[in-house]
Amino acid sequence: MVSTHTYINPIVTVFAGWVVEGQTINGNQLYGLSVILIGVLLTNVTKYFRLTKRSKVKLRRLRRFFGRTIKPYQPI
């Protein structure tokens, strides 16, 4: 939540330059903007996939549920 400003600031800056100053937006600027956003995403990627104890329990319950529904009949 705290790092969302790093995603929004480049987009707002390009948009404000276009609206306020009348600057043109070309392909190089969009390419640079995408490089910045991908770099920020890669920097924070470990935070997005960190599993808490609660999410691990939820995943375990889902696996049990789908394990039962996929194989409803077990041979005796």
Secondary structure as UniProt FT lines:
FT   HELIX           2..4
FT   HELIX           5..20
FT   HELIX           27..43
FT   HELIX           45..48
FT   HELIX           53..70
//
